[in-house]
C-alpha cells in the first residue's frame, strides 16, 4: 500500500481526516529523520513501516484527547508526538521541550522546511520551564513514572487543563501514587494500526477540576 494511503487510513481510525498534502508532509519528516540519523543518533527506529507505525500513527493516536489550543510536548526527543500532531492540527500551537539541544535543532529544521508556524522549541528541563503563558494540555511520550510526570509538569497547565501521559501497558501501580492535589480523569486504551503492543493514554487533572 502507498505510504500516504497507509497514513490517511490509519489516521481515519482515530477520527482524523488527513489530506494527501498532510500525509506527504508527515513522510517528509521521516525522510529528514533518516538523513539526520546518518550524522547523529536521533532514533533507533530505522525501517520505514515501523517509523510510520511507531512515530507517526502512534503520535497521532492522542489527537482526539487534546484540549484547547496551546499544547506542550515534554521530552519531545526528535519531535514525537509534537511534529505529527502539529501537521495534523494546524489550528493548535505546539511547544516542544527537550533538554538535548541537537534534537531541537532537528525539530527547528523540520519546522522551517515544512513551514510549520505552529511549532516552537524550548531547550530546558520540564521542572525548570517557566513559560510566559501556561498550556491547555501537556503531554509526553518519553515520560517516566506518572507521579514524577505530574511533579515535573503540573505547574505548566492552566486551570482545567490536562496532563496526558502516553504509556504502554496500563500503569496500575503508578496510578496509586499520584501526588496530593491531582486525580485520574481517565485512562484511554489506544489502538494503533499495525502496532502489536499495548498503548494507553493517562489523563490527569487537578483534584478540584470537573472530569
ABEGO torsion letter per residue (X at the ends): XBAAAAAAAAAAAAGBBBBAAAAAAAAAAAAAAAAAAAABBABABABAAAAAAAAAAAAAAAAAABBEABBBBBGAEAGOAAAAAAAABAABBBBBBBABAAAAAAAAAAAAAAGBAABBBBBBBAAABBBABBBABBBBAABBBAAAAAAAAAAABBBGBBBBBBBBBBBAAAAAABBBGBBBABBBBBBBBGBBBBBBBBBBBBAABBX
